[in-house]
């Protein structure tokens, strides 16, 4: 909430951020009216990540919900109020939960992405997703082995997908497709992976993601 509403405010802690918000009771009242309205407009169910994975961590994200990069990184403690910053990239590692976070943009343009980052990412079916690792990742590297053997090592692969980088002049949030398991891989630098989602993606999201496969 801080990074959505007050990201430019001089608030070094969550408590001071909330105190600043409560200095504006009209905004608080409007938010109280807005949240139920947004909930009514939801066109599909979402599922708390903690329940989906069955872990003891408290990561307040929901599978099939839409989350910004700041939402995602704050939920994992990678980004903190009044503290850390982050580099915009497609993969993040969270050691605390033993998770690899993949942030995927399906429609890539040469204007926004360099030739080395125009990865082939697309939905194969509502349950299967094709994803390419970063261009420097080799199968025998520690990162490559961690992806391939994540289940044996108790690791988690979490997929966040959006159709395009911006829409109507605003940065597009990611739809959280949730945890996925390794199915297969081939190639090197980058490695092409096929992942199986624990939950099939919503029909609307699958239609959008399928477009990227041509």
C-alpha positions in Angstrom: 0.0 0.0 0.0 2.9 2.4 0.8 4.5 1.8 -2.6 1.1 2.2 -4.4 0.0 5.4 -2.7 2.9 7.0 -0.9 6.0 5.9 -2.6 7.3 9.4 -3.0 6.4 10.5 0.6 9.2 10.9 3.2 8.1 7.9 5.3 11.0 5.8 6.6 8.8 3.1 8.2 5.5 1.4 7.5 4.1 3.0 10.7 5.0 6.5 9.6 3.6 5.8 6.2 0.3 4.7 7.8 0.3 7.7 10.1 0.7 10.0 7.1 -2.2 8.3 5.3 -4.5 8.7 8.3 -3.8 12.4 8.3 -6.2 12.4 5.3 -9.4 10.8 6.5 -11.3 11.6 3.3 -8.8 9.4 1.4 -9.1 6.6 4.0 -12.9 6.7 3.7 -12.7 6.6 -0.1 -10.4 3.6 0.0 -12.8 1.9 2.4 -15.5 2.3 -0.3 -13.2 1.4 -3.2 -11.9 -2.0 -1.9 -15.3 -3.8 -1.8 -16.2 -2.4 -5.2 -13.0 -3.7 -6.7 -13.6 -7.1 -5.0 -17.1 -7.3 -6.7 -15.6 -6.6 -10.1 -13.2 -9.5 -9.8 -13.9 -11.9 -12.7 -12.1 -15.0 -11.3 -11.1 -16.5 -8.0 -7.7 -15.9 -6.5 -5.8 -18.2 -4.1 -3.5 -17.1 -1.2 0.1 -18.2 -2.1 0.8 -19.4 1.5 -2.1 -21.9 1.2 -1.1 -22.9 -2.4 2.5 -23.7 -1.4 1.8 -25.0 2.1 4.8 -23.3 3.7 5.2 -21.5 7.0 6.2 -18.1 5.4 3.8 -15.2 5.3 3.9 -13.9 1.8 0.8 -11.8 1.1 0.4 -12.5 -2.6 -2.5 -14.4 -4.3 -2.3 -16.8 -7.3 -4.2 -15.4 -10.3 -4.3 -11.9 -8.8 -2.5 -8.9 -10.4 0.6 -7.6 -8.6 3.1 -4.8 -9.5 6.8 -5.4 -9.2 6.8 -3.4 -5.9 4.0 -5.6 -4.6 5.9 -8.7 -5.4 9.3 -7.6 -4.0 7.7 -6.0 -0.9 5.8 -9.2 -0.2 9.1 -11.2 -0.2 11.0 -8.6 1.8 13.3 -7.8 -1.0 12.1 -4.2 -1.1 11.5 -2.4 2.2 10.0 0.9 3.1 12.7 3.5 3.7 15.4 1.0 2.8 16.4 -1.0 -0.2 16.0 -0.3 -3.9 15.9 -2.8 -6.7 17.1 -3.3 -10.3 14.4 -3.9 -12.9 15.0 -7.4 -14.2 13.1 -10.6 -15.1 14.4 -12.9 -12.3 14.7 -12.5 -8.6 16.0 -14.9 -6.0 14.6 -15.1 -2.5 16.8 -17.3 -0.3 14.5 -17.0 2.8 11.7 -19.0 1.0 14.0 -20.9 -1.4 12.1 -19.3 -4.3 13.0 -18.1 -7.8 10.6 -15.4 -9.1 10.2 -15.2 -12.9 8.7 -11.9 -14.1 7.7 -12.4 -17.7 6.5 -10.0 -20.4 5.0 -11.8 -23.3 5.0 -9.1 -26.0 8.5 -7.8 -26.3 9.6 -4.9 -28.5 13.1 -4.1 -29.7 12.5 -0.6 -28.3 12.1 -1.8 -24.8 14.3 -5.0 -24.8 17.8 -5.7 -26.1 18.4 -8.6 -28.5 19.8 -10.6 -25.6 16.6 -10.3 -23.6 14.0 -11.0 -26.3 13.2 -14.4 -24.8 10.6 -16.8 -26.2 8.1 -17.0 -23.4 4.5 -18.3 -24.1 1.7 -20.5 -22.9 1.6 -24.0 -24.4 -1.6 -24.9 -22.6 -3.5 -23.7 -19.5 -1.2 -25.8 -17.4 2.1 -25.7 -19.4 4.3 -22.6 -19.9 7.5 -22.2 -22.1 10.1 -20.0 -20.6 13.7 -19.1 -21.5 16.3 -18.4 -18.8 18.6 -15.4 -19.0 21.0 -15.5 -21.9 24.1 -16.2 -19.7 22.6 -19.2 -17.8 24.1 -22.5 -18.6 22.7 -25.9 -17.7 25.8 -26.7 -15.5 25.8 -23.4 -13.7 24.6 -23.2 -10.1 21.5 -21.3 -11.3 20.8 -23.7 -14.1 21.1 -26.7 -11.8 18.9 -25.0 -9.2 16.1 -24.5 -11.8 16.4 -28.0 -13.1 16.5 -29.8 -9.7 14.3 -27.4 -7.8 11.9 -30.1 -6.5 14.7 -32.3 -5.2 16.1 -29.3 -3.4 12.8 -28.1 -2.0 12.9 -25.0 -4.1 9.9 -23.1 -5.6 9.5 -21.7 -9.1 7.0 -18.8 -9.1 5.7 -17.3 -12.4 4.4 -13.8 -12.8 3.2 -12.9 -16.4 1.9 -9.9 -18.2 0.9 -9.4 -21.8 2.9 -6.2 -22.5 5.1 -3.7 -20.6 2.7 -0.8 -20.7 -1.0 -0.2 -21.5 -2.7 3.1 -22.0 0.5 4.9 -20.8 0.7 3.0 -17.5 3.0 0.2 -16.4 1.1 -3.1 -16.6 1.0 -5.3 -13.5 1.7 -9.0 -13.6 -0.8 -11.8 -13.2 0.6 -14.3 -10.7 0.3 -17.8 -12.3 1.6 -19.3 -9.1 4.0 -22.2 -8.3 5.2 -24.3 -11.2 7.2 -27.6 -11.5 9.9 -28.6 -13.9 8.8 -30.7 -16.9 11.7 -30.5 -19.3 14.6 -28.4 -20.6 16.9 -28.1 -23.7 19.5 -25.8 -25.0 22.1 -23.6 -23.2 22.6 -19.9 -22.7 19.7 -19.5 -22.6 18.0 -22.7 -21.4 14.5 -23.4 -22.7 12.2 -24.7 -20.0 8.7 -26.1 -19.9 7.0 -25.6 -16.5 3.7 -27.2 -15.3 1.6 -24.8 -13.2 0.0 -26.1 -10.0 -3.2 -24.3 -11.0 -4.4 -23.9 -14.6 -4.3 -20.2 -15.6 -7.7 -18.4 -16.1 -9.2 -18.7 -19.5 -8.7 -15.0 -20.3 -5.1 -15.1 -19.3 -4.5 -18.2 -21.4 -6.0 -16.6 -24.5 -3.6 -13.6 -24.0 -0.6 -15.8 -23.3 -1.3 -18.0 -26.3 -1.1 -15.1 -28.7 2.7 -14.8 -27.9 3.2 -18.3 -29.4 2.0 -17.1 -32.7 
